[in-house]
Amino acid sequence: MTERVIKGSGNVFRDIGLENADEILLKAQLTHQIYKILKERGLSQHEAAKILVLKQPDVADLMNGMFKDFSVDLLLSLLARLHREVEIVIKPLAEGEQGAIRVSAL
């Protein structure tokens, strides 16, 4: 039996054919950063809701990876409320490279 290996694009959402795959990946990455910060601080969902100016059920959604109803703008604002500086860098790519959206955290 021969196994077939297909190299992914780096965006699983694109690889499975979802529309708005880049936006979905960006939201997932931003949500993951929010999740990590809240876990590192040991905050309850109630405490996090006060800091984030959200309702507790919305914090529960974020903590469970349900970010569909959150805009990128709101997720960026939540990171700022968690005392994070968010910087967007736009740079040219080499010929033939495909544009990408990446989130990195220090």
Secondary structure by P-SEA (a helix, b strand, c coil): cbbbbbbccccccccccccaaaaaaaaaaaaaaaaaaaaaacccaaaaaaaacccaaaaaaaaacccccccaaaaaaaaaaabbbbbbbbbbbccccccbbbbbcc
